[in-house]
């Protein structure tokens, strides 16, 4: 399969950056859903480490997915929001659970 250079350049310039942005957005949504479900969002760092353990990813510029460092940076930036949601969930769960004891 011989893909013209112009098509490959368009893919690098237009499609891949959008795809990486969507992947980071999915990571953010997943972090918030995790917190809303009363799972500790700090475990997301361990999940990311396990997923990427030993993998040889291409440079981010050539990939549809952000590299691990980009994902961890975003997770750290969004963590205060996720922890606030998680703590609210924990408080409401503790209250609800205490009513049935």
N, C-alpha and C positions, 0 to 999 in steps of 0.2 A: 504494500500500500504506500503510495507516494503522495504525501500531503504537501501541497504547495507551501512555500516558505511564508507567503502572506497570510495564509490561514493559521499557521502555527504562531505567527507574531500577533495576530488578532486574539488568539486564544490566550497567550501570555499577557497581553495588555488589557483585555476586557473581561474575559470569562473567569479566569483563575482568581483575580482579586475579589470579584463579587462572591465567588464560591467560598473563599476563605472568610469573608465577612459574614456570610450566612452560617458557617460553621461556628464562628465565635458567638454569634447570636444564639445559636442552638445550645452552646455551652452555658450561656447566661440564663436562658430559660430553664434549662435542666437544673442549674444551681438553685434557682428560686423554687422550682417544683419540689426539689429535694427538701428544702427548708420547710415548705408548706406541708409536706408529708411527715414532718417531725424527724427527719433524718439529719444528722449533724452534717452541715455542708462542708466542714473542714476535711471530711473524709474524701472529698473530691480530688484533693492533691494526691492522695494515695492511689486512687483509681487511675488518675492520669499517669502516674509513675508506672503502675503495673501494665497499663495498656501499651506504653511506649518503651518498656524495658527491653533493651537489646535491639530495638528496631533501627534500621538504617534508612531514614527518610531522606528523600531528595531535598535540595534547598527549597525553602518555603516559596520562593518566587516561581518554581516550576511545579508546585503542588496544588491540589484542590483543597487541601487542609492546612490550617496554620500549624507551625511547629510547636513542640511542647513548651518551649520558652514563652511564646506568644500566648498560649493558652493559660499558663501559670500566672503570667503577668495580669491577664484579664481576671482570672479567678481571684487573685489577691485584691484587685481594684473593687470587685463586686462583693467581696466577702462581708464587709460591714452590713450591707443591705440584707444579705442572706442570713447572717447571724441574728439580725433584728427580727426577722420573720421566724427563724428557728426558735428564738427565745420566747416569742409570743406564743408559738405553738406549744412549747414545753410548759409555759405557765397555764395555758388553757387546758392542756391535757392533765396536768397535775390537779387542777381544780375539779375537772370532770371525774377523774379517777377517784379522788377523795370522797366524792358524794356516794360512791357505790361500795365503800369499804364498811 
